[in-house]
Amino acid sequence: GADYAVLEQTVSRFLVHVAELGKSPQTWGLLHGDFSCGNCVMHQEEIRPIDFDWCCFGYFLGDLGWAFAVKPISAPLTKAFLDGYQHYRALPKNYLQMIEGFFIESCIRLLSWQADDPNRDFPTLSRFVEGTCRKYLNAEPFLLEWMGEL
């Protein structure tokens, strides 16, 4: 009931934010599709992605949202990652809110893969809705807090 309504509102807000990005060479292109720490290796002091099975076209920030949803890292490493990312691709002014939107979209996608089991219980769904979706709807940053920065 109430959780579903908040999820619907969150997805609607996310779609508005995505529309604001537009599809330009700065925002849209070829993605890894499953970018995470588990799909990266070190080679001569460089981090290199591997496993391109889910390669697709999409918003570049989508790979970042997915990476943080699949394998959370600490807030300091998140900040360092984003600083390093900006050496290769500029981030929009509202990048944290945009990444948070893609993070939520990725979490919902992960949940939906498990939702086909009618006996499956999602005890953390209410916490996700209250602690993450509501903050997103209220434009309250949450990602760095979620990653462990208090």
N, C-alpha and C positions, 0 to 999 in steps of 0.2 A: 503494500500500500504506500506508505509515506516514503519509504526508501526508493521505491520505483519512481515516484513523482519527482524526487530530487535528482535521480539519475537522468530522467527525461529533461529537466531544466538544465542540468549540467551539459548534456549532449547538445542541446539547443544553443547554449552560450558558446560552447566550443565551435560549433559550425559557423557562428557569426565571426569568431576570431579567425578561423581558418579562411573564411571569405575575405577578410581584411588583408591576409597575406598575399593573395593573388598568386598567379602561376607565372613567375618570371624566372630567368636563369639564376637569380639570386636566392629564390625560395623553393624551386621545384626542379627535380631531376632524378637521376639514377641513385637509388638507395641500396644499402646493404640488405635491409629488410629484417635482419635478426642481429643487429649490432649490439653486442654486449661484451663484458670482460671475458666471458667464456668463449667468445669467437674472435679473440685477438691473441696473437703470440708476439713474443719479443724476438727481434732479429737484429743483431748488431746495434743494440741500444735504441732501436726503433720499434714502435708498436705497429703491428701489421694485422689487418683483419683477415680472417679466413672464413670458410663455409658460406658461400654465396648462394645457397639453395633458395633463399627467399628474396633474392634480388628483384627489385621492382622500381617503378617510378612513383614518386610521391614527394611530400614536403620534407626538406632536409631536417627540419626540427622533429619530424616524426621518428627518425632514427634515434635522436637523443631521448625523446620521451620513452621509447621502447627500451633503450639501454638502461635507463634509470628504473623502469618498472620491473624488468626481468632480473637484474642483478644490482640491487642498490649498493652504492658506495658511500663512504663518509662525506660529510659536508665539505671538509677541506679538500678532499680529492675531487669532489664535484666542482668546486670553484676552480681548482687547478685544471681540470679537464676542460671547462668552459673557456678559461683563459687561453689554453692551448688551441682549442677549436677555433678561436677568433683569429689565430694566425693564418688560418686557411680559408675561413669563410666568415664574413661579417654577420653578426647577430643583430636582429632588429632591436629597437629601443625597448620594447616590451618583451624581450626574449624570455625572461623567467616565466612570465604569465603564459606565454605561448608554449614553452616546454612543459609547463604544468598541465596545460590542456592536452597535449599529446601524451603525457604521462598518464592522465586519467583515461584517455581513449585506449591506451595500451592495457591498462588494468582492466577495463571493461571487456576488452577483447580476450584477455587471459581468463577472466571469469566466464565469459560466454562459452569458451571451449569446454568448461567443466559443467555447464548448466544443463547439458542434455540428460543428465542422470536425475530423475525426479526424486530420488532418495537422498541426494546430496544436500548437505546443510552448509550454509555459508555464514559461519558465526562471526566473521570479521566484516561482513557487508555493512552492517549498521555503523561500525566504527569508521569504515572507509567513507561512507556517505557523510557522516557527521564531521569527521576530522579532515577530510580531503575535499569532497565535492562542495560542501557548504562554504568552505573557505574560498574555493575557486569562484563560486557564485558571488561571494562578497568581496572579491578582488583582494583577498588576504593571502599573501605568499605563504606557501606551506612546504615546498619541495626541500629546501635546505633544512627545515625543522624535521621533516620526515626522514631525511638522510642522517639525522643525528645532531644537528646544531640546535642547541636550546637557547 
